[in-house]
Amino acid sequence: MDDSHAVVVGGGIGGLSAALALHRHGWRVTVLERAAELREVGAGLSLMANAVRGLDALGLGPALRDGGHGEAPGGIRDRHGRWLSRVDATEMVRQLGTTALGVHRATLHRTLREALPASSLHTDATVEHVEPGPDHAEVRYQGPDGPHTLRADLVVGADGLRSRVRAQLWPRHPGPVYAGSTAWRAAIAFPDPVPAAITWGPGAEFGMVPIGDGQLYWYAALNAPPGGHAPDELAALRERFGDWHDPIPALMAATPPGVVLRNDIHHLAVPLPTYVRGRVALLGDAAHAMTPNLGQGAGQAIEDAVVLGAVCAAGAAAVPAALAAYDEQRRPRSQAVARASFTAGRFGQQLRNPLAVAVRDSAVRLIPARAALRSMARYADWRPPVG
Ligand SMILES: Cc1cc2nc3c(=O)[nH]c(=O)nc-3n(C[C@H](O)[C@H](O)[C@H](O)COP(=O)(O)OP(=O)(O)OC[C@H]3O[C@@H](n4cnc5c(N)ncnc54)[C@H](O)[C@@H]3O)c2cc1C
């Protein structure tokens, strides 16, 4: 291929996946990350079958299966530990062809990083302006030694929830809004076997995901006003979830003080009318930040990346047509997943009224196993483009 050059704004899971997908299709890539160090903050991550297939397409499946924990999600319980819905793991794997994967975010990020040429990764590089132009795009950024301008055949805006690229090129878009819930997360040492599963209570959810090597990721989510904090977040959670079923109290007891992360959940409530402007494409949270209720945010970013790499396989000359195809393939699906995730949160974690919770729980108990499986598999059943 000719010297096709892509600049990727943002070195999160989405940006690195995009850089890797393009690199594997012969592109020269430059990743610009504003942080001083390339790393992923946060605890664990559930990667559903679609995300795992995307990572397979990027050549990382075997390494991540080794570094994480492969398991079908186990189902949903109430706070007393009674199963509302259980997933037939064998049948799910048979349908989807792979397990889901629990993985430490740092492991996924490191695996992506190590698959890229070190010379393509630039930290301390804050993008300030993107010029989308029809024949080439330009990116202005502040590096450690001052301002720079880069010319590229393609620019990928993978700069996350508060994307500067989106704000600049989609100035009328209202941006992210608070979804009504706050989440707490931790990755801890917990070698006892625990099924990957979630638990619902009124206006609350607790999730646990083994992430391999004797480690476990747990999260808790509550309806709450934005911007709150507690002097001791773990103590506040113990008070709220301390009487929930085993092993929830044990997980919190095994959590060292200071490792719990607290984040308000924001999402793009107004979907973008397009992910493309000239030679610039948005990807990941920049394009479709969603609530985490379906465990699909990073999964959709990985899908975006795999599709972007595939449509751009012909190189720089074909970029306009490639980006039209990217938008057509990715926008409907990622926005449908975002909508479904928000609805799942409203019906699941956010439902608070005790009567509504009782009706919901009874209804979920009555869903036949095959229908529950179909609904869980609905968005996980994605396959990368062939070729
Ligand atoms: C509580 C919670 C739980 C979640 N659980 C799951 C889960 O189980 N499974 C799942 O699939 N997803 C999950 N997600 C969603 C997932 O974390 C995100 O969708 C995913 O990490 C988004 O990746 P990204 O690369 O698009 O954005 P980000 O990770 O936000 O990366 C953007 C990067 O761009 C950089 N940047 C920003 N601005 C600039 C600039 N101007 N110049 C240069 N660099 C810049 C940032 O520093 C950052 O490194 C969860 C999210 C939350 C909040």
The ligand as an SDF file (V2000), in Angstrom:
LIG
                    3D

 53 58  0  0  0  0  0  0  0  0999 V2000
  -18.6460    2.2270   35.3980 C   0  0  0  0  0  0  0  0  0  0  0  0
  -18.3640    1.7760   33.9950 C   0  0  0  0  0  0  0  0  0  0  0  0
  -18.3210    0.4250   33.7160 C   0  0  0  0  0  0  0  0  0  0  0  0
  -18.1030   -0.0110   32.4060 C   0  0  0  0  0  0  0  0  0  0  0  0
  -18.0950   -1.3340   32.1510 N   0  0  0  0  0  0  0  0  0  0  0  0
  -17.9180   -1.7870   30.8820 C   0  0  0  0  0  0  0  0  0  0  0  0
  -17.8890   -3.1830   30.5860 C   0  0  0  0  0  0  0  0  0  0  0  0
  -17.9990   -4.0170   31.4750 O   0  0  0  0  0  0  0  0  0  0  0  0
  -17.7280   -3.5660   29.2840 N   0  0  0  0  0  0  0  0  0  0  0  0
  -17.5930   -2.6680   28.2690 C   0  0  0  0  0  0  0  0  0  0  0  0
  -17.4650   -3.0660   27.0960 O   0  0  0  0  0  0  0  0  0  0  0  0
  -17.5950   -1.3220   28.5260 N   0  0  0  0  0  0  0  0  0  0  0  0
  -17.7440   -0.8670   29.7940 C   0  0  0  0  0  0  0  0  0  0  0  0
  -17.7130    0.4630   30.0650 N   0  0  0  0  0  0  0  0  0  0  0  0
  -17.5350    1.4270   28.9500 C   0  0  0  0  0  0  0  0  0  0  0  0
  -16.0680    1.5410   28.5420 C   0  0  0  0  0  0  0  0  0  0  0  0
  -15.2640    1.7960   29.6620 O   0  0  0  0  0  0  0  0  0  0  0  0
  -15.9060    2.6750   27.5280 C   0  0  0  0  0  0  0  0  0  0  0  0
  -16.9180    2.5960   26.5540 O   0  0  0  0  0  0  0  0  0  0  0  0
  -14.5620    2.5930   26.8220 C   0  0  0  0  0  0  0  0  0  0  0  0
  -13.5170    2.5570   27.7590 O   0  0  0  0  0  0  0  0  0  0  0  0
  -14.4110    3.8010   25.9000 C   0  0  0  0  0  0  0  0  0  0  0  0
  -13.1430    3.8090   25.3200 O   0  0  0  0  0  0  0  0  0  0  0  0
  -12.6840    5.0410   24.4290 P   0  0  0  0  0  0  0  0  0  0  0  0
  -11.3060    4.7010   23.9840 O   0  0  0  0  0  0  0  0  0  0  0  0
  -13.7260    5.3440   23.4170 O   0  0  0  0  0  0  0  0  0  0  0  0
  -12.6670    6.2880   25.4050 O   0  0  0  0  0  0  0  0  0  0  0  0
  -11.6980    6.5960   26.6410 P   0  0  0  0  0  0  0  0  0  0  0  0
  -11.3500    5.3690   27.3780 O   0  0  0  0  0  0  0  0  0  0  0  0
  -12.3300    7.7080   27.3950 O   0  0  0  0  0  0  0  0  0  0  0  0
  -10.3550    7.1150   25.9520 O   0  0  0  0  0  0  0  0  0  0  0  0
  -10.2430    8.3980   25.4140 C   0  0  0  0  0  0  0  0  0  0  0  0
   -8.7790    8.8020   25.4670 C   0  0  0  0  0  0  0  0  0  0  0  0
   -8.6090   10.0340   24.7750 O   0  0  0  0  0  0  0  0  0  0  0  0
   -7.7410   10.8610   25.5070 C   0  0  0  0  0  0  0  0  0  0  0  0
   -8.0440   12.2570   25.1220 N   0  0  0  0  0  0  0  0  0  0  0  0
   -9.1500   12.9690   25.4180 C   0  0  0  0  0  0  0  0  0  0  0  0
   -9.0890   14.1820   24.8650 N   0  0  0  0  0  0  0  0  0  0  0  0
   -7.9070   14.2410   24.1860 C   0  0  0  0  0  0  0  0  0  0  0  0
   -7.2630   15.2480   23.4110 C   0  0  0  0  0  0  0  0  0  0  0  0
   -7.8300   16.4410   23.1930 N   0  0  0  0  0  0  0  0  0  0  0  0
   -6.0520   14.9740   22.8610 N   0  0  0  0  0  0  0  0  0  0  0  0
   -5.4640   13.7540   23.0490 C   0  0  0  0  0  0  0  0  0  0  0  0
   -6.0170   12.7650   23.8040 N   0  0  0  0  0  0  0  0  0  0  0  0
   -7.2310   13.0080   24.3540 C   0  0  0  0  0  0  0  0  0  0  0  0
   -8.0640   10.5340   26.9510 C   0  0  0  0  0  0  0  0  0  0  0  0
   -7.0070   10.9000   27.8210 O   0  0  0  0  0  0  0  0  0  0  0  0
   -8.2660    9.0240   26.8830 C   0  0  0  0  0  0  0  0  0  0  0  0
   -7.0640    8.3130   27.0600 O   0  0  0  0  0  0  0  0  0  0  0  0
  -17.9200    0.9330   31.3680 C   0  0  0  0  0  0  0  0  0  0  0  0
  -17.9310    2.2980   31.6550 C   0  0  0  0  0  0  0  0  0  0  0  0
  -18.1500    2.7240   32.9610 C   0  0  0  0  0  0  0  0  0  0  0  0
  -18.1600    4.2050   33.2520 C   0  0  0  0  0  0  0  0  0  0  0  0
  1  2  1  0
  2  3  1  0
  2 52  2  0
  3  4  2  0
  4  5  1  0
  4 50  1  0
  5  6  2  0
  6  7  1  0
  6 13  1  0
  7  8  2  0
  7  9  1  0
  9 10  1  0
 10 11  2  0
 10 12  1  0
 12 13  2  0
 13 14  1  0
 14 15  1  0
 14 50  1  0
 15 16  1  0
 16 17  1  0
 16 18  1  0
 18 19  1  0
 18 20  1  0
 20 21  1  0
 20 22  1  0
 22 23  1  0
 23 24  1  0
 24 25  2  0
 24 26  1  0
 24 27  1  0
 27 28  1  0
 28 29  2  0
 28 30  1  0
 28 31  1  0
 31 32  1  0
 32 33  1  0
 33 34  1  0
 33 48  1  0
 34 35  1  0
 35 36  1  0
 35 46  1  0
 36 37  1  0
 36 45  1  0
 37 38  2  0
 38 39  1  0
 39 40  1  0
 39 45  2  0
 40 41  1  0
 40 42  2  0
 42 43  1  0
 43 44  2  0
 44 45  1  0
 46 47  1  0
 46 48  1  0
 48 49  1  0
 50 51  2  0
 51 52  1  0
 52 53  1  0
M  END
$$$$
